[in-house]
Amino acid sequence: MVEMKRRSGAVAGATVALVLLTAMNFVNYLDRYILPAVQEQVKGDFHLSDAQIGALTFWFFVAYVGASPITGWLGDRFSRKPMIVIAALAIAAMNFFTASVHDYWSLNLRHALLGIGEASFGIFAPALLADFYSERDRNRVLTIFNMALPFGAAMGFEAGAWVGGHYGWRMSFISSAVPGAVIGLLIWFLMKEPVRTGGSTTVKVERAGALSLLKNPAYLCAILGYAAVTFSLGGISWWMPSFLHRVAGYSIEAAGGVMGPIIVVAGLGGTALGGWIAQVWSKKTAKALYLVPALSALLTVPPAMLCFFGPTKFIVPSLSVAVFLVFLGTGPVNAATLNAVPANLRAMAMAGQLFALHVFGDMSSPTLIGIVSDHSNLRLGLGLTLVTFVIGAGIFFLGTRYAPELHDDVPEVVAA
């Protein structure tokens, strides 16, 4: 009876954590994708070039990447719940701060500070969820957690464009601050900190242990393959509203209105289907967590090419197919990352993932696409992303050689 109550409490605690952290992840991506939805308004207000608009995301990721090693170090040693709450409230505060932004450099500062909050949440939340669930369940759980990505991004495009069109682009950011603050407080009052699987709440992490991540081929293939795909996805996400506006003739508000439904339907559908395929396939082989992202990246290339270089009438349909396919690998690749490392290095592993995703991924892609666009056109700029899709697929296929076996150990004890 005591054992049943303990298991019931663990399941309830895990469910509450999954719901609240997924909700906060939704707000996290909503905030990130508001700027692409209103960047044409920002460009007009501050008289910026495409390269300067692309550079906004560079400073965001400079702060994001710079904070990652510190937050990874903290996450492997201290309770993650209060740090998640602080991150959520900091993200909300930065959105309120947008009201006082009146020049390009202030906007850069605001965007950089937001990066620190998002990096903290992005490291602590998956590592905490991994302690609630077994290795076999992590793909399913992280697929649910990452379904917030397309939904949040879609709402960022849709709501950001609508609010920006009616009330100005600053109000788009300010309006997203309230839900982030509310969810942060709910996490503080309702969520529990799990006991770390394989260790106590405060874990000693040796320097050699953290450096061992650099010699872990399963881990490296997961994060570097994901980084290549993120280069493509980040660049496309940033520039697609402008592409729809300039090439397809949509208004700024209408471009956001197109992106929102595509990401909700295709992104959610791809994330859910990819997670389900990997969950079923992984019962036969652990390589599934690498094969699904590899096929996802490779299959995205043809519809993306049609979108960028084909007739105007095919832009939206081919974009929808490309978004569906690229999101197939979202849940499996995060599960592969966490399953490749020991319990006492999960936060550091997520910090390493975020570092790779942005240093080698979307930290530079919007700027590079903007530079190519300034010297030629936006079609050729977006064409850069096709190359990195192929590179990402190759790295994931290489990772299948090192995929670790999966186990069914389930954490049973939850700390108050």
C-alpha positions in Angstrom: 0.0 0.0 0.0 2.8 2.4 0.9 4.6 1.5 -2.3 1.4 2.2 -4.4 1.0 5.6 -2.7 4.6 6.5 -3.4 4.2 5.5 -7.1 0.9 7.4 -7.3 2.6 10.5 -5.9 5.5 10.2 -8.3 3.1 9.9 -11.3 1.0 12.9 -10.1 4.1 15.0 -9.5 5.5 14.1 -13.0 2.2 15.0 -14.7 2.0 18.4 -13.0 5.6 19.1 -13.9 5.0 18.1 -17.5 1.9 20.3 -17.9 3.4 23.4 -16.3 6.8 23.1 -18.0 5.1 22.5 -21.4 3.0 25.6 -20.8 6.0 27.7 -20.0 7.8 26.3 -23.0 4.9 27.5 -25.1 5.3 31.0 -23.7 9.1 30.7 -24.3 8.6 30.1 -28.0 5.8 32.6 -28.3 8.2 35.3 -27.1 10.9 34.2 -29.5 8.8 34.3 -32.6 7.1 37.7 -32.0 10.0 39.6 -33.4 10.0 37.9 -36.9 6.3 38.7 -37.1 6.8 42.4 -36.6 10.4 42.9 -37.9 9.2 44.8 -41.0 7.6 47.4 -38.6 10.8 47.4 -36.5 12.9 47.9 -39.6 10.8 50.8 -40.7 10.8 52.5 -37.3 14.6 52.3 -36.9 15.5 52.5 -40.7 17.5 49.3 -40.6 19.0 47.0 -43.3 18.3 43.3 -43.6 21.7 42.6 -42.1 20.9 44.7 -39.0 17.6 43.0 -38.5 19.3 39.6 -38.8 21.9 40.8 -36.2 19.2 41.2 -33.6 19.1 37.5 -33.2 22.9 37.3 -33.1 23.0 39.3 -29.8 20.1 37.3 -28.4 22.1 34.1 -28.9 25.4 35.7 -27.7 23.7 36.1 -24.3 21.9 32.8 -24.7 25.1 30.9 -25.4 27.2 32.8 -22.8 24.7 31.9 -20.1 24.5 28.2 -21.0 27.7 26.9 -19.3 26.8 28.8 -16.1 23.2 27.5 -16.0 24.3 24.0 -16.9 26.8 24.1 -14.0 24.0 25.3 -11.6 21.5 22.8 -12.8 23.7 19.8 -12.0 24.3 21.0 -8.5 21.3 22.8 -7.1 17.5 22.6 -7.0 16.2 23.5 -10.5 12.6 24.5 -9.5 13.5 28.0 -8.0 15.8 28.6 -10.9 13.1 27.8 -13.4 10.7 30.2 -11.6 13.4 33.0 -11.7 13.9 32.4 -15.4 10.1 32.6 -16.1 9.8 35.8 -14.2 12.9 37.3 -15.9 11.4 36.5 -19.4 8.2 38.3 -18.4 10.2 41.3 -17.1 12.1 41.6 -20.4 8.9 41.7 -22.4 7.6 44.5 -20.2 10.9 46.3 -20.7 10.2 46.5 -24.5 7.8 49.5 -23.7 10.9 51.6 -23.0 12.9 50.6 -26.2 13.3 53.6 -28.5 16.5 52.9 -30.4 18.2 49.9 -32.1 20.8 49.3 -29.5 18.2 49.3 -26.6 16.3 46.7 -28.6 19.5 44.7 -28.9 20.0 44.9 -25.1 16.5 43.8 -24.5 16.8 40.9 -26.9 20.1 39.8 -25.3 18.7 39.8 -21.7 15.8 37.8 -22.9 18.3 35.2 -24.2 19.7 34.7 -20.7 16.2 33.9 -19.3 15.4 31.5 -22.2 18.7 29.7 -21.9 18.1 29.1 -18.2 14.6 27.6 -18.8 15.7 25.6 -21.8 18.4 23.8 -19.8 16.7 23.3 -16.4 13.3 22.1 -17.7 14.2 19.1 -19.8 16.8 17.9 -17.3 14.2 18.1 -14.5 11.6 16.1 -16.6 14.3 13.5 -17.4 14.4 12.7 -13.6 10.6 12.0 -13.5 10.6 9.5 -16.4 12.5 6.4 -17.6 14.7 6.3 -20.7 12.0 4.7 -22.8 9.4 7.2 -21.7 11.6 10.3 -22.3 10.9 10.4 -26.1 7.2 10.5 -25.4 7.5 13.1 -22.7 9.9 15.3 -24.5 7.8 15.1 -27.6 4.9 16.5 -25.6 7.2 19.1 -24.1 8.4 20.1 -27.5 5.0 20.3 -29.1 5.0 23.7 -27.4 7.6 24.8 -29.9 5.3 24.8 -33.1 2.3 26.0 -31.1 4.2 28.8 -29.3 6.0 29.8 -32.5 2.7 29.9 -34.4 1.0 32.0 -31.7 4.1 34.3 -31.8 3.7 34.8 -35.5 -0.1 35.1 -35.4 -0.7 37.1 -32.2 2.5 39.2 -32.8 1.4 40.2 -36.3 -2.2 40.9 -35.2 -1.3 42.9 -32.1 1.5 44.7 -34.0 -0.9 45.6 -36.8 -3.5 47.1 -34.5 -1.5 48.5 -31.5 2.1 48.7 -32.6 5.0 46.3 -32.4 6.0 47.1 -28.8 2.6 46.0 -27.5 3.1 42.6 -29.1 5.9 41.9 -26.7 4.3 43.5 -23.7 1.1 41.4 -24.1 3.1 38.2 -23.8 4.6 39.1 -20.4 1.4 38.3 -18.4 1.1 34.5 -19.2 4.8 34.0 -18.5 4.6 35.6 -15.1 1.4 33.6 -14.2 2.9 30.3 -15.2 6.1 31.0 -13.3 4.1 31.5 -10.1 2.1 28.3 -10.7 5.4 26.4 -11.0 6.5 27.8 -7.7 3.3 26.8 -5.8 2.4 23.5 -7.6 5.4 21.8 -9.0 7.7 19.5 -7.0 11.5 18.9 -7.5 12.2 15.3 -8.4 14.9 13.3 -6.7 17.6 12.9 -9.4 17.7 9.4 -10.8 21.1 8.0 -9.9 22.0 10.5 -7.3 21.0 12.9 -4.5 19.4 16.3 -5.0 22.8 18.0 -4.8 25.1 16.1 -7.2 28.9 16.5 -7.3 30.0 16.8 -10.9 33.7 16.4 -11.6 35.4 18.5 -14.2 36.5 15.3 -16.0 32.9 14.1 -16.0 31.7 17.3 -17.8 34.6 17.1 -20.3 33.7 13.5 -21.0 30.8 14.9 -23.1 33.3 16.0 -25.7 34.3 12.3 -26.1 30.8 10.9 -26.2 30.0 10.2 -29.9 26.3 9.5 -29.3 25.9 12.8 -27.6 27.9 14.8 -30.1 26.0 13.3 -33.1 22.7 14.3 -31.4 23.7 17.9 -30.7 25.6 18.6 -33.9 23.0 17.1 -36.2 20.4 19.2 -34.4 22.6 22.2 -34.7 22.7 21.9 -38.5 18.9 21.5 -38.7 18.5 24.5 -36.3 20.7 26.6 -38.7 18.1 25.9 -41.3 15.0 26.2 -39.2 16.1 29.3 -37.4 16.9 31.1 -40.7 13.6 30.1 -42.3 11.6 31.0 -39.3 13.2 34.4 -39.1 12.9 35.4 -42.7 9.7 33.6 -43.9 7.3 36.4 -42.9 9.5 38.8 -44.9 9.7 36.3 -47.8 5.9 36.1 -47.9 5.6 39.9 -47.8 8.2 40.6 -50.5 7.9 37.6 -52.8 4.3 36.4 -52.4 2.8 39.9 -51.9 1.2 39.4 -48.4 0.7 42.2 -46.0 2.7 42.1 -42.8 -0.4 41.0 -40.8 -1.4 38.5 -43.5 2.1 37.0 -43.5 1.9 36.3 -39.8 -1.6 34.9 -40.4 -0.2 32.4 -42.9 2.7 31.3 -40.7 0.6 30.8 -37.6 -1.8 28.1 -39.0 1.0 26.4 -40.9 3.1 26.0 -37.8 0.2 24.9 -35.6 -1.1 22.3 -38.0 2.0 21.1 -39.7 4.4 21.7 -36.8 2.2 20.0 -34.2 1.3 17.2 -36.6 5.0 16.6 -37.4 6.1 16.7 -33.8 3.3 14.2 -32.7 3.9 11.8 -35.6 7.6 11.9 -35.3 7.4 11.2 -31.6 5.0 8.3 -32.1 7.1 6.8 -34.9 10.2 6.9 -32.7 8.4 5.5 -29.7 7.2 2.5 -31.7 10.4 2.1 -33.6 12.6 2.3 -30.5 11.0 -0.9 -29.2 12.9 -2.7 -31.9 16.1 -0.5 -32.0 17.6 2.4 -30.0 18.8 3.8 -33.4 15.3 5.1 -34.0 16.0 8.2 -31.9 18.6 9.1 -34.5 17.0 7.7 -37.6 13.8 9.7 -37.3 15.6 13.1 -37.1 17.9 12.0 -40.0 15.0 11.2 -42.3 13.2 14.3 -41.1 16.0 16.6 -42.3 16.6 14.8 -45.5 12.9 14.7 -46.6 12.5 18.4 -45.8 14.9 19.5 -48.7 12.6 18.9 -51.7 9.6 20.9 -50.5 11.9 23.6 -49.1 13.6 24.0 -52.4 10.2 24.3 -54.2 9.1 26.9 -51.6 12.2 29.1 -52.2 12.7 28.8 -55.9 9.4 27.5 -57.3 6.4 29.4 -58.6 4.7 31.8 -56.2 1.5 29.6 -56.1 3.5 26.7 -54.5 5.1 28.8 -51.7 2.5 28.2 -49.0 1.7 24.5 -49.9 5.4 23.5 -50.1 6.2 25.5 -46.9 3.5 23.5 -45.1 5.0 20.2 -46.2 8.5 21.3 -45.2 7.4 22.4 -41.7 5.6 19.1 -41.2 8.7 17.1 -42.1 11.2 19.2 -40.2 9.3 18.8 -36.9 9.3 15.0 -37.1 12.6 14.8 -35.3 12.0 17.3 -32.5 11.1 14.9 -29.7 13.4 12.1 -30.6 16.5 14.2 -30.9 16.0 15.7 -27.4 15.5 12.2 -26.0 18.6 11.0 -27.7 20.6 13.8 -26.1 19.5 13.0 -22.6 19.7 9.3 -23.0 23.3 9.6 -24.1 24.6 11.0 -20.8 24.6 10.0 -17.1 22.1 11.4 -14.7 24.6 13.8 -13.0 25.4 15.5 -16.3 21.9 16.2 -17.7 21.8 19.9 -17.2 25.4 20.3 -18.5 24.4 18.1 -21.5 21.5 20.4 -22.2 23.8 23.4 -21.8 26.1 21.9 -24.4 23.2 21.2 -26.7 22.0 24.8 -26.5 25.5 26.0 -27.1 25.9 23.9 -30.2 22.4 24.7 -31.5 23.1 28.4 -31.5 26.8 28.8 -32.0 26.7 26.4 -35.0 23.0 26.9 -35.7 20.6 29.8 -35.6 22.9 32.4 -34.1 24.4 33.1 -37.5 21.8 31.9 -40.0 19.5 35.0 -40.0 22.5 37.3 -40.4 24.1 35.3 -43.2 20.8 35.0 -45.0 20.3 38.8 -44.6 23.8 39.4 -46.0 23.1 37.2 -49.0 19.7 38.9 -49.5 21.3 42.4 -49.4 23.7 41.3 -52.2 21.3 39.3 -54.3 17.8 38.4 -53.2 16.0 36.6 -50.3 15.4 33.4 -52.4 19.2 32.8 -52.6 19.6 33.7 -49.0 17.1 31.1 -47.9 18.8 28.6 -50.2 21.7 28.3 -47.7 19.4 26.3 -45.4 19.1 23.4 -47.9 22.8 22.6 -47.5 22.6 22.4 -43.7 19.6 20.2 -43.8 21.7 17.6 -45.8 24.6 18.0 -43.4 22.3 17.5 -40.4 20.9 14.3 -41.9 24.4 12.9 -42.4 25.4 13.6 -38.8 22.3 11.9 -37.5 22.9 8.8 -39.7 26.4 8.7 -38.2 24.9 8.8 -34.7 23.1 5.5 -35.3 26.4 3.7 -34.9 26.7 4.9 -31.3 23.0 4.9 -30.1 22.9 3.5 -26.4 20.5 0.8 -25.4 17.3 2.0 -23.7 16.1 0.9 -20.2 12.8 1.0 -18.3 14.0 2.3 -14.9 11.3 4.6 -13.5 12.0 7.2 -10.8 9.8 6.5 -7.7 10.5 9.2 -5.2 9.6 12.8 -5.5 11.0 15.5 -3.2 8.7 18.1 -1.7 
